[in-house]
């Protein structure tokens, strides 16, 4: 199963340059890296990245994350994947631009 992280351009660039990340400011504040499932990603974008441009959608294999990935109750009582360790660039399955269209962010059709 793939899980997704939405990163701003500076966060994505820093992740690529360092080869690892402890996450965005919200992740650092909460003590874990937030992810979304395919079903949750659009709502995450709308809630936390409403008018932001230059975003990157990054996909990861949840099973490859090991025991550090926990599924915890969050928004609306749904289970969300949270990673309790740093994330490595080698764990990226794929990534793509997440453009902002007139009706919100435009996700790849094959993930919806």
Gaussian input, Z-matrix of N, CA and C with variables (Angstrom, degrees):
# hf/3-21g

backbone

0 1
 N
 C     1     B1
 C     2     B2     1     A1
 N     3     B3     2     A2     1     D1
 C     4     B4     3     A3     2     D2
 C     5     B5     4     A4     3     D3
 N     6     B6     5     A5     4     D4
 C     7     B7     6     A6     5     D5
 C     8     B8     7     A7     6     D6
 N     9     B9     8     A8     7     D7
 C    10    B10     9     A9     8     D8
 C    11    B11    10    A10     9     D9
 N    12    B12    11    A11    10    D10
 C    13    B13    12    A12    11    D11
 C    14    B14    13    A13    12    D12
 N    15    B15    14    A14    13    D13
 C    16    B16    15    A15    14    D14
 C    17    B17    16    A16    15    D15
 N    18    B18    17    A17    16    D16
 C    19    B19    18    A18    17    D17
 C    20    B20    19    A19    18    D18
 N    21    B21    20    A20    19    D19
 C    22    B22    21    A21    20    D20
 C    23    B23    22    A22    21    D21
 N    24    B24    23    A23    22    D22
 C    25    B25    24    A24    23    D23
 C    26    B26    25    A25    24    D24
 N    27    B27    26    A26    25    D25
 C    28    B28    27    A27    26    D26
 C    29    B29    28    A28    27    D27
 N    30    B30    29    A29    28    D28
 C    31    B31    30    A30    29    D29
 C    32    B32    31    A31    30    D30
 N    33    B33    32    A32    31    D31
 C    34    B34    33    A33    32    D32
 C    35    B35    34    A34    33    D33
 N    36    B36    35    A35    34    D34
 C    37    B37    36    A36    35    D35
 C    38    B38    37    A37    36    D36
 N    39    B39    38    A38    37    D37
 C    40    B40    39    A39    38    D38
 C    41    B41    40    A40    39    D39
 N    42    B42    41    A41    40    D40
 C    43    B43    42    A42    41    D41
 C    44    B44    43    A43    42    D42
 N    45    B45    44    A44    43    D43
 C    46    B46    45    A45    44    D44
 C    47    B47    46    A46    45    D45
 N    48    B48    47    A47    46    D46
 C    49    B49    48    A48    47    D47
 C    50    B50    49    A49    48    D48
 N    51    B51    50    A50    49    D49
 C    52    B52    51    A51    50    D50
 C    53    B53    52    A52    51    D51
 N    54    B54    53    A53    52    D52
 C    55    B55    54    A54    53    D53
 C    56    B56    55    A55    54    D54
 N    57    B57    56    A56    55    D55
 C    58    B58    57    A57    56    D56
 C    59    B59    58    A58    57    D57
 N    60    B60    59    A59    58    D58
 C    61    B61    60    A60    59    D59
 C    62    B62    61    A61    60    D60
 N    63    B63    62    A62    61    D61
 C    64    B64    63    A63    62    D62
 C    65    B65    64    A64    63    D63
 N    66    B66    65    A65    64    D64
 C    67    B67    66    A66    65    D65
 C    68    B68    67    A67    66    D66
 N    69    B69    68    A68    67    D67
 C    70    B70    69    A69    68    D68
 C    71    B71    70    A70    69    D69
 N    72    B72    71    A71    70    D70
 C    73    B73    72    A72    71    D71
 C    74    B74    73    A73    72    D72
 N    75    B75    74    A74    73    D73
 C    76    B76    75    A75    74    D74
 C    77    B77    76    A76    75    D75
 N    78    B78    77    A77    76    D76
 C    79    B79    78    A78    77    D77
 C    80    B80    79    A79    78    D78
 N    81    B81    80    A80    79    D79
 C    82    B82    81    A81    80    D80
 C    83    B83    82    A82    81    D81
 N    84    B84    83    A83    82    D82
 C    85    B85    84    A84    83    D83
 C    86    B86    85    A85    84    D84
 N    87    B87    86    A86    85    D85
 C    88    B88    87    A87    86    D86
 C    89    B89    88    A88    87    D87
 N    90    B90    89    A89    88    D88
 C    91    B91    90    A90    89    D89
 C    92    B92    91    A91    90    D90
 N    93    B93    92    A92    91    D91
 C    94    B94    93    A93    92    D92
 C    95    B95    94    A94    93    D93
 N    96    B96    95    A95    94    D94
 C    97    B97    96    A96    95    D95
 C    98    B98    97    A97    96    D96
 N    99    B99    98    A98    97    D97
 C   100   B100    99    A99    98    D98
 C   101   B101   100   A100    99    D99
 N   102   B102   101   A101   100   D100
 C   103   B103   102   A102   101   D101
 C   104   B104   103   A103   102   D102
 N   105   B105   104   A104   103   D103
 C   106   B106   105   A105   104   D104
 C   107   B107   106   A106   105   D105
 N   108   B108   107   A107   106   D106
 C   109   B109   108   A108   107   D107
 C   110   B110   109   A109   108   D108
 N   111   B111   110   A110   109   D109
 C   112   B112   111   A111   110   D110
 C   113   B113   112   A112   111   D111
 N   114   B114   113   A113   112   D112
 C   115   B115   114   A114   113   D113
 C   116   B116   115   A115   114   D114
 N   117   B117   116   A116   115   D115
 C   118   B118   117   A117   116   D116
 C   119   B119   118   A118   117   D117
 N   120   B120   119   A119   118   D118
 C   121   B121   120   A120   119   D119
 C   122   B122   121   A121   120   D120
 N   123   B123   122   A122   121   D121
 C   124   B124   123   A123   122   D122
 C   125   B125   124   A124   123   D123
 N   126   B126   125   A125   124   D124
 C   127   B127   126   A126   125   D125
 C   128   B128   127   A127   126   D126
 N   129   B129   128   A128   127   D127
 C   130   B130   129   A129   128   D128
 C   131   B131   130   A130   129   D129
 N   132   B132   131   A131   130   D130
 C   133   B133   132   A132   131   D131
 C   134   B134   133   A133   132   D132
 N   135   B135   134   A134   133   D133
 C   136   B136   135   A135   134   D134
 C   137   B137   136   A136   135   D135
 N   138   B138   137   A137   136   D136
 C   139   B139   138   A138   137   D137
 C   140   B140   139   A139   138   D138
 N   141   B141   140   A140   139   D139
 C   142   B142   141   A141   140   D140
 C   143   B143   142   A142   141   D141
 N   144   B144   143   A143   142   D142
 C   145   B145   144   A144   143   D143
 C   146   B146   145   A145   144   D144
 N   147   B147   146   A146   145   D145
 C   148   B148   147   A147   146   D146
 C   149   B149   148   A148   147   D147
 N   150   B150   149   A149   148   D148
 C   151   B151   150   A150   149   D149
 C   152   B152   151   A151   150   D150
 N   153   B153   152   A152   151   D151
 C   154   B154   153   A153   152   D152
 C   155   B155   154   A154   153   D153
 N   156   B156   155   A155   154   D154
 C   157   B157   156   A156   155   D155
 C   158   B158   157   A157   156   D156
 N   159   B159   158   A158   157   D157
 C   160   B160   159   A159   158   D158
 C   161   B161   160   A160   159   D159
 N   162   B162   161   A161   160   D160
 C   163   B163   162   A162   161   D161
 C   164   B164   163   A163   162   D162
 N   165   B165   164   A164   163   D163
 C   166   B166   165   A165   164   D164
 C   167   B167   166   A166   165   D165
 N   168   B168   167   A167   166   D166
 C   169   B169   168   A168   167   D167
 C   170   B170   169   A169   168   D168
 N   171   B171   170   A170   169   D169
 C   172   B172   171   A171   170   D170
 C   173   B173   172   A172   171   D171
 N   174   B174   173   A173   172   D172
 C   175   B175   174   A174   173   D173
 C   176   B176   175   A175   174   D174
 N   177   B177   176   A176   175   D175
 C   178   B178   177   A177   176   D176
 C   179   B179   178   A178   177   D177
 N   180   B180   179   A179   178   D178
 C   181   B181   180   A180   179   D179
 C   182   B182   181   A181   180   D180
 N   183   B183   182   A182   181   D181
 C   184   B184   183   A183   182   D182
 C   185   B185   184   A184   183   D183
 N   186   B186   185   A185   184   D184
 C   187   B187   186   A186   185   D185
 C   188   B188   187   A187   186   D186
 N   189   B189   188   A188   187   D187
 C   190   B190   189   A189   188   D188
 C   191   B191   190   A190   189   D189
 N   192   B192   191   A191   190   D190
 C   193   B193   192   A192   191   D191
 C   194   B194   193   A193   192   D192
 N   195   B195   194   A194   193   D193
 C   196   B196   195   A195   194   D194
 C   197   B197   196   A196   195   D195
 N   198   B198   197   A197   196   D196
 C   199   B199   198   A198   197   D197
 C   200   B200   199   A199   198   D198
 N   201   B201   200   A200   199   D199
 C   202   B202   201   A201   200   D200
 C   203   B203   202   A202   201   D201
 N   204   B204   203   A203   202   D202
 C   205   B205   204   A204   203   D203
 C   206   B206   205   A205   204   D204
 N   207   B207   206   A206   205   D205
 C   208   B208   207   A207   206   D206
 C   209   B209   208   A208   207   D207
 N   210   B210   209   A209   208   D208
 C   211   B211   210   A210   209   D209
 C   212   B212   211   A211   210   D210
 N   213   B213   212   A212   211   D211
 C   214   B214   213   A213   212   D212
 C   215   B215   214   A214   213   D213
 N   216   B216   215   A215   214   D214
 C   217   B217   216   A216   215   D215
 C   218   B218   217   A217   216   D216
 N   219   B219   218   A218   217   D217
 C   220   B220   219   A219   218   D218
 C   221   B221   220   A220   219   D219
 N   222   B222   221   A221   220   D220
 C   223   B223   222   A222   221   D221
 C   224   B224   223   A223   222   D222
 N   225   B225   224   A224   223   D223
 C   226   B226   225   A225   224   D224
 C   227   B227   226   A226   225   D225
 N   228   B228   227   A227   226   D226
 C   229   B229   228   A228   227   D227
 C   230   B230   229   A229   228   D228
 N   231   B231   230   A230   229   D229
 C   232   B232   231   A231   230   D230
 C   233   B233   232   A232   231   D231
 N   234   B234   233   A233   232   D232
 C   235   B235   234   A234   233   D233
 C   236   B236   235   A235   234   D234
 N   237   B237   236   A236   235   D235
 C   238   B238   237   A237   236   D236
 C   239   B239   238   A238   237   D237
 N   240   B240   239   A239   238   D238
 C   241   B241   240   A240   239   D239
 C   242   B242   241   A241   240   D240
 N   243   B243   242   A242   241   D241
 C   244   B244   243   A243   242   D242
 C   245   B245   244   A244   243   D243
 N   246   B246   245   A245   244   D244
 C   247   B247   246   A246   245   D245
 C   248   B248   247   A247   246   D246
 N   249   B249   248   A248   247   D247
 C   250   B250   249   A249   248   D248
 C   251   B251   250   A250   249   D249
 N   252   B252   251   A251   250   D250
 C   253   B253   252   A252   251   D251
 C   254   B254   253   A253   252   D252
 N   255   B255   254   A254   253   D253
 C   256   B256   255   A255   254   D254
 C   257   B257   256   A256   255   D255
 N   258   B258   257   A257   256   D256
 C   259   B259   258   A258   257   D257
 C   260   B260   259   A259   258   D258
 N   261   B261   260   A260   259   D259
 C   262   B262   261   A261   260   D260
 C   263   B263   262   A262   261   D261
 N   264   B264   263   A263   262   D262
 C   265   B265   264   A264   263   D263
 C   266   B266   265   A265   264   D264
 N   267   B267   266   A266   265   D265
 C   268   B268   267   A267   266   D266
 C   269   B269   268   A268   267   D267
 N   270   B270   269   A269   268   D268
 C   271   B271   270   A270   269   D269
 C   272   B272   271   A271   270   D270
 N   273   B273   272   A272   271   D271
 C   274   B274   273   A273   272   D272
 C   275   B275   274   A274   273   D273
 N   276   B276   275   A275   274   D274
 C   277   B277   276   A276   275   D275
 C   278   B278   277   A277   276   D276
 N   279   B279   278   A278   277   D277
 C   280   B280   279   A279   278   D278
 C   281   B281   280   A280   279   D279
 N   282   B282   281   A281   280   D280
 C   283   B283   282   A282   281   D281
 C   284   B284   283   A283   282   D282
 N   285   B285   284   A284   283   D283
 C   286   B286   285   A285   284   D284
 C   287   B287   286   A286   285   D285
 N   288   B288   287   A287   286   D286
 C   289   B289   288   A288   287   D287
 C   290   B290   289   A289   288   D288
 N   291   B291   290   A290   289   D289
 C   292   B292   291   A291   290   D290
 C   293   B293   292   A292   291   D291
 N   294   B294   293   A293   292   D292
 C   295   B295   294   A294   293   D293
 C   296   B296   295   A295   294   D294
 N   297   B297   296   A296   295   D295
 C   298   B298   297   A297   296   D296
 C   299   B299   298   A298   297   D297
 N   300   B300   299   A299   298   D298
 C   301   B301   300   A300   299   D299
 C   302   B302   301   A301   300   D300
 N   303   B303   302   A302   301   D301
 C   304   B304   303   A303   302   D302
 C   305   B305   304   A304   303   D303
 N   306   B306   305   A305   304   D304
 C   307   B307   306   A306   305   D305
 C   308   B308   307   A307   306   D306
 N   309   B309   308   A308   307   D307
 C   310   B310   309   A309   308   D308
 C   311   B311   310   A310   309   D309
 N   312   B312   311   A311   310   D310
 C   313   B313   312   A312   311   D311
 C   314   B314   313   A313   312   D312
 N   315   B315   314   A314   313   D313
 C   316   B316   315   A315   314   D314
 C   317   B317   316   A316   315   D315
 N   318   B318   317   A317   316   D316
 C   319   B319   318   A318   317   D317
 C   320   B320   319   A319   318   D318
 N   321   B321   320   A320   319   D319
 C   322   B322   321   A321   320   D320
 C   323   B323   322   A322   321   D321
 N   324   B324   323   A323   322   D322
 C   325   B325   324   A324   323   D323
 C   326   B326   325   A325   324   D324
 N   327   B327   326   A326   325   D325
 C   328   B328   327   A327   326   D326
 C   329   B329   328   A328   327   D327
 N   330   B330   329   A329   328   D328
 C   331   B331   330   A330   329   D329
 C   332   B332   331   A331   330   D330
 N   333   B333   332   A332   331   D331
 C   334   B334   333   A333   332   D332
 C   335   B335   334   A334   333   D333

   B1=1.4508
   B2=1.5269
   B3=1.3286
   B4=1.4593
   B5=1.5244
   B6=1.3385
   B7=1.4611
   B8=1.5204
   B9=1.3269
   B10=1.4578
   B11=1.5272
   B12=1.3311
   B13=1.4627
   B14=1.5206
   B15=1.3254
   B16=1.4601
   B17=1.5215
   B18=1.3227
   B19=1.4605
   B20=1.5250
   B21=1.3253
   B22=1.4614
   B23=1.5308
   B24=1.3196
   B25=1.4720
   B26=1.5365
   B27=1.3377
   B28=1.4714
   B29=1.5374
   B30=1.3348
   B31=1.4680
   B32=1.5247
   B33=1.3309
   B34=1.4621
   B35=1.5347
   B36=1.3162
   B37=1.4714
   B38=1.5265
   B39=1.3326
   B40=1.4667
   B41=1.5221
   B42=1.3156
   B43=1.4700
   B44=1.5280
   B45=1.3154
   B46=1.4617
   B47=1.5295
   B48=1.3109
   B49=1.4648
   B50=1.5305
   B51=1.3295
   B52=1.4677
   B53=1.5249
   B54=1.3377
   B55=1.4605
   B56=1.5199
   B57=1.3130
   B58=1.4655
   B59=1.5158
   B60=1.3328
   B61=1.4648
   B62=1.5170
   B63=1.3109
   B64=1.4586
   B65=1.5226
   B66=1.3319
   B67=1.4497
   B68=1.5117
   B69=1.3116
   B70=1.4615
   B71=1.5285
   B72=1.3312
   B73=1.4685
   B74=1.5340
   B75=1.3300
   B76=1.4677
   B77=1.5306
   B78=1.3308
   B79=1.4608
   B80=1.5262
   B81=1.3277
   B82=1.4639
   B83=1.5251
   B84=1.3145
   B85=1.4655
   B86=1.5267
   B87=1.3365
   B88=1.4651
   B89=1.5285
   B90=1.3256
   B91=1.4612
   B92=1.5171
   B93=1.3184
   B94=1.4687
   B95=1.5216
   B96=1.3343
   B97=1.4646
   B98=1.5268
   B99=1.3277
   B100=1.4647
   B101=1.5283
   B102=1.3134
   B103=1.4607
   B104=1.5237
   B105=1.3218
   B106=1.4586
   B107=1.5181
   B108=1.3214
   B109=1.4557
   B110=1.5273
   B111=1.3185
   B112=1.4654
   B113=1.5261
   B114=1.3254
   B115=1.4602
   B116=1.5241
   B117=1.3313
   B118=1.4647
   B119=1.5240
   B120=1.3237
   B121=1.4643
   B122=1.5287
   B123=1.3138
   B124=1.4683
   B125=1.5244
   B126=1.3162
   B127=1.4576
   B128=1.5302
   B129=1.3233
   B130=1.4643
   B131=1.5228
   B132=1.3199
   B133=1.4702
   B134=1.5219
   B135=1.3214
   B136=1.4672
   B137=1.5283
   B138=1.3144
   B139=1.4625
   B140=1.5233
   B141=1.3322
   B142=1.4650
   B143=1.5330
   B144=1.3352
   B145=1.4684
   B146=1.5248
   B147=1.3017
   B148=1.4658
   B149=1.5211
   B150=1.3144
   B151=1.4597
   B152=1.5247
   B153=1.3266
   B154=1.4677
   B155=1.5273
   B156=1.3204
   B157=1.4586
   B158=1.5230
   B159=1.3099
   B160=1.4608
   B161=1.5209
   B162=1.3257
   B163=1.4577
   B164=1.5236
   B165=1.3234
   B166=1.4566
   B167=1.5208
   B168=1.3147
   B169=1.4568
   B170=1.5179
   B171=1.3327
   B172=1.4574
   B173=1.5222
   B174=1.3276
   B175=1.4664
   B176=1.5225
   B177=1.3332
   B178=1.4575
   B179=1.5284
   B180=1.3217
   B181=1.4536
   B182=1.5263
   B183=1.3114
   B184=1.4652
   B185=1.5268
   B186=1.3218
   B187=1.4658
   B188=1.5199
   B189=1.3318
   B190=1.4624
   B191=1.5310
   B192=1.3180
   B193=1.4655
   B194=1.5265
   B195=1.3063
   B196=1.4651
   B197=1.5198
   B198=1.3186
   B199=1.4620
   B200=1.5266
   B201=1.3207
   B202=1.4658
   B203=1.5323
   B204=1.3331
   B205=1.4629
   B206=1.5175
   B207=1.3093
   B208=1.4661
   B209=1.5253
   B210=1.3158
   B211=1.4648
   B212=1.5229
   B213=1.3454
   B214=1.4508
   B215=1.5209
   B216=1.3232
   B217=1.4604
   B218=1.5255
   B219=1.3202
   B220=1.4632
   B221=1.5166
   B222=1.3209
   B223=1.4637
   B224=1.5360
   B225=1.3143
   B226=1.4565
   B227=1.5144
   B228=1.3309
   B229=1.4624
   B230=1.5197
   B231=1.3337
   B232=1.4691
   B233=1.5300
   B234=1.3157
   B235=1.4589
   B236=1.5258
   B237=1.3290
   B238=1.4616
   B239=1.5199
   B240=1.3470
   B241=1.4614
   B242=1.5253
   B243=1.3256
   B244=1.4636
   B245=1.5263
   B246=1.3216
   B247=1.4627
   B248=1.5246
   B249=1.3161
   B250=1.4594
   B251=1.5255
   B252=1.2949
   B253=1.4719
   B254=1.5130
   B255=1.3331
   B256=1.4543
   B257=1.5260
   B258=1.2944
   B259=1.4532
   B260=1.5197
   B261=1.3276
   B262=1.4639
   B263=1.5287
   B264=1.3159
   B265=1.4646
   B266=1.5292
   B267=1.3216
   B268=1.4643
   B269=1.5283
   B270=1.3297
   B271=1.4644
   B272=1.5261
   B273=1.3192
   B274=1.4704
   B275=1.5228
   B276=1.3192
   B277=1.4711
   B278=1.5216
   B279=1.3243
   B280=1.4617
   B281=1.5280
   B282=1.3111
   B283=1.4644
   B284=1.5175
   B285=1.3298
   B286=1.4631
   B287=1.5257
   B288=1.3082
   B289=1.4602
   B290=1.5269
   B291=1.3186
   B292=1.4603
   B293=1.5363
   B294=1.3431
   B295=1.4677
   B296=1.5202
   B297=1.3200
   B298=1.4549
   B299=1.5226
   B300=1.3073
   B301=1.4579
   B302=1.5197
   B303=1.3038
   B304=1.4677
   B305=1.5306
   B306=1.3252
   B307=1.4673
   B308=1.5273
   B309=1.3209
   B310=1.4581
   B311=1.5136
   B312=1.3080
   B313=1.4580
   B314=1.5116
   B315=1.3231
   B316=1.4653
   B317=1.5248
   B318=1.3242
   B319=1.4620
   B320=1.5235
   B321=1.3265
   B322=1.4664
   B323=1.5290
   B324=1.2953
   B325=1.4720
   B326=1.5262
   B327=1.3475
   B328=1.4527
   B329=1.5351
   B330=1.3225
   B331=1.4661
   B332=1.5114
   B333=1.3329
   B334=1.4750
   B335=1.5046
   A1=108.89
   A2=115.60
   A3=119.78
   A4=110.36
   A5=114.90
   A6=122.60
   A7=106.75
   A8=116.21
   A9=120.33
   A10=112.29
   A11=113.80
   A12=122.70
   A13=106.57
   A14=116.78
   A15=121.93
   A16=107.01
   A17=115.70
   A18=120.63
   A19=111.05
   A20=115.62
   A21=121.54
   A22=108.07
   A23=116.58
   A24=121.32
   A25=112.65
   A26=120.28
   A27=119.16
   A28=112.83
   A29=117.09
   A30=121.08
   A31=110.52
   A32=116.66
   A33=121.52
   A34=109.99
   A35=117.01
   A36=120.91
   A37=110.92
   A38=116.94
   A39=120.54
   A40=110.95
   A41=117.30
   A42=122.54
   A43=109.96
   A44=116.48
   A45=120.26
   A46=111.44
   A47=116.91
   A48=121.36
   A49=111.79
   A50=116.89
   A51=121.12
   A52=112.75
   A53=115.60
   A54=119.20
   A55=113.24
   A56=116.16
   A57=122.05
   A58=109.02
   A59=115.52
   A60=120.03
   A61=109.81
   A62=115.06
   A63=121.17
   A64=109.58
   A65=115.89
   A66=120.85
   A67=114.96
   A68=113.37
   A69=123.48
   A70=108.82
   A71=117.74
   A72=120.00
   A73=113.98
   A74=118.65
   A75=120.90
   A76=110.64
   A77=117.10
   A78=120.78
   A79=110.48
   A80=115.57
   A81=120.19
   A82=110.47
   A83=117.47
   A84=121.60
   A85=111.78
   A86=116.46
   A87=120.57
   A88=113.38
   A89=117.41
   A90=120.62
   A91=115.00
   A92=116.98
   A93=121.75
   A94=108.57
   A95=116.00
   A96=121.34
   A97=108.60
   A98=115.49
   A99=122.71
   A100=110.61
   A101=116.24
   A102=123.49
   A103=108.19
   A104=115.20
   A105=122.34
   A106=108.53
   A107=115.66
   A108=120.29
   A109=107.73
   A110=116.41
   A111=120.10
   A112=110.33
   A113=117.72
   A114=121.64
   A115=112.83
   A116=117.83
   A117=122.23
   A118=113.95
   A119=117.65
   A120=121.58
   A121=113.53
   A122=118.40
   A123=119.66
   A124=111.37
   A125=117.32
   A126=120.43
   A127=110.81
   A128=116.56
   A129=120.56
   A130=110.09
   A131=116.94
   A132=120.60
   A133=110.85
   A134=116.89
   A135=120.79
   A136=111.61
   A137=117.69
   A138=121.53
   A139=112.88
   A140=117.46
   A141=120.86
   A142=114.96
   A143=117.62
   A144=120.72
   A145=110.80
   A146=118.45
   A147=125.10
   A148=115.53
   A149=118.23
   A150=121.51
   A151=112.63
   A152=117.02
   A153=119.66
   A154=111.56
   A155=113.05
   A156=121.33
   A157=107.92
   A158=117.27
   A159=123.39
   A160=112.34
   A161=115.28
   A162=120.49
   A163=110.08
   A164=115.30
   A165=121.77
   A166=108.56
   A167=115.96
   A168=122.86
   A169=107.25
   A170=116.66
   A171=121.62
   A172=108.25
   A173=116.46
   A174=122.32
   A175=110.45
   A176=115.03
   A177=122.70
   A178=109.03
   A179=116.38
   A180=122.51
   A181=108.07
   A182=117.20
   A183=121.29
   A184=111.53
   A185=117.39
   A186=120.49
   A187=112.53
   A188=117.36
   A189=121.60
   A190=112.87
   A191=117.47
   A192=121.58
   A193=112.66
   A194=116.99
   A195=120.31
   A196=112.91
   A197=114.55
   A198=121.54
   A199=113.85
   A200=117.58
   A201=120.56
   A202=111.87
   A203=117.21
   A204=121.06
   A205=108.61
   A206=115.68
   A207=122.27
   A208=109.11
   A209=115.15
   A210=121.02
   A211=106.87
   A212=115.46
   A213=120.48
   A214=111.47
   A215=114.98
   A216=121.28
   A217=109.06
   A218=114.91
   A219=120.72
   A220=108.22
   A221=116.02
   A222=123.42
   A223=112.33
   A224=115.84
   A225=121.26
   A226=114.66
   A227=117.31
   A228=121.01
   A229=114.17
   A230=117.74
   A231=121.60
   A232=110.34
   A233=115.67
   A234=121.53
   A235=109.06
   A236=115.54
   A237=121.88
   A238=108.88
   A239=117.39
   A240=120.53
   A241=111.71
   A242=115.51
   A243=122.99
   A244=108.37
   A245=116.19
   A246=121.48
   A247=110.19
   A248=115.83
   A249=122.27
   A250=111.34
   A251=115.76
   A252=124.26
   A253=107.15
   A254=116.99
   A255=118.47
   A256=109.76
   A257=114.76
   A258=123.42
   A259=108.62
   A260=116.34
   A261=120.88
   A262=110.58
   A263=115.42
   A264=120.53
   A265=110.85
   A266=117.35
   A267=121.14
   A268=112.12
   A269=117.43
   A270=121.61
   A271=113.03
   A272=117.66
   A273=121.20
   A274=109.74
   A275=116.41
   A276=121.41
   A277=110.35
   A278=116.43
   A279=122.87
   A280=108.15
   A281=115.17
   A282=121.13
   A283=108.80
   A284=114.85
   A285=120.02
   A286=108.77
   A287=115.28
   A288=120.88
   A289=108.59
   A290=115.43
   A291=121.40
   A292=107.43
   A293=115.58
   A294=119.23
   A295=112.65
   A296=114.65
   A297=122.05
   A298=108.24
   A299=115.76
   A300=121.37
   A301=110.68
   A302=116.43
   A303=120.23
   A304=112.18
   A305=117.35
   A306=121.03
   A307=112.54
   A308=117.23
   A309=120.76
   A310=111.48
   A311=116.22
   A312=120.20
   A313=111.16
   A314=115.03
   A315=121.78
   A316=109.31
   A317=114.91
   A318=122.26
   A319=110.63
   A320=116.76
   A321=119.19
   A322=110.35
   A323=116.23
   A324=121.60
   A325=112.37
   A326=117.42
   A327=119.99
   A328=113.78
   A329=118.19
   A330=118.86
   A331=111.89
   A332=117.42
   A333=120.81
   A334=111.95
   D1=133.64
   D2=176.51
   D3=-89.74
   D4=143.91
   D5=171.80
   D6=-123.89
   D7=161.67
   D8=-168.01
   D9=-130.51
   D10=145.44
   D11=175.00
   D12=-126.16
   D13=132.36
   D14=175.51
   D15=-101.22
   D16=125.06
   D17=-178.21
   D18=-122.90
   D19=140.89
   D20=172.44
   D21=-73.52
   D22=158.80
   D23=-175.85
   D24=-52.16
   D25=-47.68
   D26=179.96
   D27=-65.21
   D28=-33.88
   D29=178.46
   D30=-67.92
   D31=-42.82
   D32=179.31
   D33=-65.77
   D34=-43.65
   D35=179.56
   D36=-62.56
   D37=-42.82
   D38=179.34
   D39=-65.88
   D40=-39.52
   D41=177.51
   D42=-61.22
   D43=-47.35
   D44=179.59
   D45=-63.27
   D46=-43.16
   D47=-177.01
   D48=-67.11
   D49=-42.05
   D50=-176.57
   D51=-84.85
   D52=-24.42
   D53=-177.53
   D54=81.20
   D55=1.56
   D56=179.35
   D57=-160.62
   D58=160.99
   D59=178.01
   D60=-153.67
   D61=151.20
   D62=170.75
   D63=-101.34
   D64=6.21
   D65=172.78
   D66=107.11
   D67=-176.24
   D68=178.37
   D69=-79.53
   D70=171.23
   D71=179.54
   D72=-51.53
   D73=-39.86
   D74=179.40
   D75=-64.73
   D76=-35.71
   D77=178.52
   D78=-66.59
   D79=-44.72
   D80=179.01
   D81=-61.36
   D82=-40.93
   D83=-179.76
   D84=-66.22
   D85=-36.42
   D86=-176.41
   D87=-89.04
   D88=-15.65
   D89=177.82
   D90=85.68
   D91=13.90
   D92=176.28
   D93=-158.44
   D94=163.78
   D95=179.50
   D96=-93.97
   D97=123.17
   D98=179.69
   D99=-79.38
   D100=136.74
   D101=171.76
   D102=-129.83
   D103=168.92
   D104=173.76
   D105=-132.11
   D106=153.01
   D107=170.08
   D108=-80.27
   D109=174.08
   D110=177.41
   D111=-59.63
   D112=-39.02
   D113=-179.79
   D114=-69.55
   D115=-24.04
   D116=-176.39
   D117=-96.75
   D118=-18.02
   D119=-169.44
   D120=-62.61
   D121=-40.79
   D122=-179.39
   D123=-64.32
   D124=-41.52
   D125=178.39
   D126=-66.86
   D127=-37.64
   D128=176.45
   D129=-60.91
   D130=-45.81
   D131=178.95
   D132=-61.48
   D133=-44.67
   D134=-178.64
   D135=-66.33
   D136=-36.18
   D137=-176.58
   D138=-79.44
   D139=-40.38
   D140=-171.17
   D141=-109.62
   D142=-13.06
   D143=-175.11
   D144=-134.40
   D145=32.35
   D146=-169.03
   D147=-38.74
   D148=-61.19
   D149=-175.32
   D150=-110.76
   D151=16.96
   D152=-175.06
   D153=-83.03
   D154=139.67
   D155=176.89
   D156=-108.97
   D157=176.23
   D158=177.30
   D159=59.00
   D160=43.16
   D161=176.40
   D162=-98.12
   D163=153.05
   D164=174.59
   D165=-121.85
   D166=132.71
   D167=173.93
   D168=-95.46
   D169=123.23
   D170=-176.16
   D171=-119.32
   D172=128.83
   D173=-178.24
   D174=-104.29
   D175=143.93
   D176=-179.71
   D177=-137.51
   D178=150.05
   D179=175.74
   D180=-82.87
   D181=112.64
   D182=-177.16
   D183=-60.24
   D184=-40.62
   D185=-177.83
   D186=-63.27
   D187=-29.55
   D188=-179.02
   D189=-77.18
   D190=-10.04
   D191=-177.76
   D192=-76.71
   D193=-17.52
   D194=177.94
   D195=73.74
   D196=-160.12
   D197=-174.29
   D198=-71.50
   D199=-12.63
   D200=179.45
   D201=-74.54
   D202=-12.64
   D203=176.71
   D204=-91.94
   D205=120.24
   D206=179.83
   D207=-117.04
   D208=142.33
   D209=175.83
   D210=-100.18
   D211=115.37
   D212=-174.35
   D213=-126.31
   D214=148.28
   D215=178.73
   D216=-66.26
   D217=132.65
   D218=179.70
   D219=-143.62
   D220=-136.35
   D221=-174.06
   D222=-47.09
   D223=122.95
   D224=175.92
   D225=67.05
   D226=17.41
   D227=-179.35
   D228=80.35
   D229=2.93
   D230=-179.51
   D231=-78.93
   D232=152.88
   D233=175.18
   D234=-82.56
   D235=128.36
   D236=178.21
   D237=-119.40
   D238=144.75
   D239=176.71
   D240=-79.63
   D241=129.28
   D242=178.95
   D243=-128.07
   D244=129.92
   D245=-177.99
   D246=-103.44
   D247=125.25
   D248=-177.50
   D249=-104.24
   D250=53.37
   D251=173.48
   D252=-169.47
   D253=171.35
   D254=177.30
   D255=-70.61
   D256=159.41
   D257=-177.62
   D258=-107.45
   D259=136.61
   D260=-178.50
   D261=-105.24
   D262=143.52
   D263=179.61
   D264=-61.83
   D265=-28.39
   D266=178.62
   D267=-66.10
   D268=-14.13
   D269=179.53
   D270=-86.91
   D271=-6.72
   D272=-179.87
   D273=-67.84
   D274=124.42
   D275=175.43
   D276=-81.57
   D277=-44.94
   D278=175.17
   D279=-165.89
   D280=166.21
   D281=177.03
   D282=-148.78
   D283=156.75
   D284=177.10
   D285=-156.46
   D286=161.02
   D287=174.51
   D288=-64.60
   D289=148.70
   D290=177.41
   D291=-121.02
   D292=80.65
   D293=-174.15
   D294=-68.29
   D295=152.14
   D296=176.87
   D297=-96.30
   D298=115.08
   D299=178.71
   D300=-99.97
   D301=-173.63
   D302=-177.71
   D303=-68.50
   D304=-22.60
   D305=-179.27
   D306=-112.91
   D307=23.02
   D308=-179.15
   D309=113.33
   D310=-171.70
   D311=-178.92
   D312=-71.33
   D313=143.72
   D314=-175.33
   D315=-102.09
   D316=104.01
   D317=-179.15
   D318=-84.51
   D319=153.56
   D320=176.43
   D321=-58.03
   D322=135.06
   D323=-176.69
   D324=-60.26
   D325=-34.81
   D326=-175.72
   D327=-75.61
   D328=-8.17
   D329=177.91
   D330=-97.12
   D331=-13.73
   D332=-176.94
   D333=-91.83

